[in-house]
Amino acid sequence: MKILKKIMLTLLFAGGSIAGMQAQSGLAIKKVFDTYGKSKDAVMVELSMDVLQGYDFSLFKSITITGNEEAAELARECLALDEKDARKVKQVVAGGVPTSIYLQLPPRGKFERLILYNLNRQPELKLTLIYIETEKNSEEVLRLILKKK
């Protein structure tokens, strides 16, 4: 019985990982997650539907990278590529450099897709990149995230 449970849990986690990989297919930001997800200066979190029920998200994936200018440059390049297909773009610019970016991507099936990006340089460089899939309206999600802070 224990072996059956282990096999079922392994299949469940593998299925969640495959869904997460499929979710970002076709997006340039996938390269940031793939390249720096296991880096010592990064913290990556991936949560799927079962954990996110209270938020009505089907997928939440984030990465925070500290002190890595190369990663920040890659993220900006990838965001510029993904921005071309975005339905809505909001930016906060400081000193001529985007410090916060919100992209609403075309839906994938029944799910809205969002990318959130934030870059702080004080006290040290800290990049946060978030990818969300949800059935909710993207404006509702943005209000929810801003309200939680």
C-alpha positions in Angstrom: 0.0 0.0 0.0 2.9 2.4 0.8 4.4 1.7 -2.6 1.1 2.5 -4.3 0.9 5.8 -2.4 4.5 6.7 -3.4 3.8 5.9 -7.0 0.6 8.0 -7.0 2.4 11.0 -5.3 5.3 10.8 -7.8 2.8 10.8 -10.7 0.9 13.7 -9.2 4.1 15.8 -8.8 5.3 14.9 -12.2 2.0 15.9 -13.7 2.1 19.2 -11.9 5.7 19.8 -13.2 4.7 19.0 -16.8 1.7 21.4 -16.5 4.1 24.1 -15.3 6.5 23.5 -18.1 3.6 23.6 -20.7 2.2 26.8 -19.2 5.1 28.9 -20.2 5.8 27.3 -23.5 6.1 30.0 -26.2 7.1 32.7 -23.7 10.6 34.2 -23.5 10.5 34.5 -19.7 10.6 30.7 -19.5 14.4 31.1 -20.2 14.8 33.1 -17.0 13.1 30.4 -14.9 15.0 27.6 -16.6 18.4 29.4 -16.4 18.3 30.7 -12.9 15.7 28.5 -11.1 18.3 26.5 -9.4 20.9 29.2 -9.0 22.3 29.9 -5.5 21.2 33.5 -5.7 17.6 32.7 -6.6 14.5 31.5 -4.9 11.9 30.0 -7.2 8.3 29.0 -6.2 5.8 27.1 -8.3 2.4 26.5 -7.0 -0.4 24.7 -8.8 -4.2 24.7 -8.7 -4.6 22.5 -5.6 -2.5 24.8 -3.4 -4.0 28.0 -4.9 -7.7 27.4 -4.4 -8.3 30.5 -2.3 -6.8 32.7 -5.0 -8.5 31.1 -8.0 -5.1 30.7 -9.8 -4.4 27.6 -11.8 -0.6 28.3 -11.7 1.6 30.7 -9.8 5.3 30.7 -10.6 7.8 33.2 -9.3 11.5 33.7 -9.1 13.4 36.2 -7.0 17.1 36.7 -7.9 19.5 38.8 -5.8 22.7 40.5 -6.9 22.8 39.2 -10.4 23.0 41.9 -13.1 23.2 39.3 -15.9 19.9 37.7 -14.8 18.3 41.2 -14.7 19.5 41.9 -18.2 18.1 38.5 -19.4 14.8 39.2 -17.8 14.5 42.6 -19.4 15.3 41.1 -22.9 12.7 38.3 -22.4 10.1 40.8 -21.2 10.6 42.9 -24.3 10.0 39.9 -26.5 6.8 38.8 -24.5 5.6 42.4 -24.5 5.1 42.2 -28.3 2.2 39.7 -27.9 0.7 41.3 -24.8 -2.8 42.7 -24.8 -2.1 45.2 -22.1 1.1 46.7 -20.8 1.7 48.8 -17.7 5.1 50.1 -16.6 6.7 52.1 -13.9 9.9 53.8 -15.1 12.5 55.3 -12.9 15.6 57.0 -14.3 14.6 55.9 -17.8 14.6 52.2 -16.8 11.5 50.1 -16.2 11.3 49.1 -12.6 7.9 47.5 -12.6 6.1 45.9 -15.6 2.7 44.2 -15.8 1.9 42.3 -19.0 -1.5 40.8 -19.7 -1.0 38.1 -22.4 -3.5 36.6 -24.7 -5.5 33.9 -22.9 -4.5 30.2 -23.2 -7.7 28.3 -23.4 -9.9 29.4 -20.5 -6.9 30.9 -18.5 -5.8 34.5 -18.4 -2.0 34.8 -18.3 -0.1 37.5 -16.5 3.5 38.5 -16.1 4.6 40.8 -13.2 8.2 42.1 -13.0 9.8 44.2 -10.4 13.4 45.4 -10.1 14.9 47.1 -7.0 18.4 48.3 -6.8 18.4 49.5 -3.2 19.9 48.3 -0.9 21.0 45.6 -3.4 19.8 44.4 -6.8 16.7 42.3 -6.4 14.6 41.0 -9.4 11.2 39.5 -9.0 9.4 37.8 -11.9 6.0 36.3 -11.5 3.9 34.3 -14.0 0.2 33.6 -13.2 -2.5 31.7 -14.9 -6.1 32.2 -13.7 -9.7 32.1 -14.8 -10.2 35.5 -13.1 -10.1 38.8 -14.9 -6.6 40.1 -14.9 -7.6 43.4 -13.3 -9.1 41.5 -10.4 -5.8 39.6 -9.9 -3.8 42.7 -9.9 -6.1 44.3 -7.3 -5.8 41.1 -5.2 -2.0 41.1 -5.4 -1.8 44.8 -4.5 -4.3 44.5 -1.7 -2.3 41.6 -0.1 0.8 43.8 0.3 
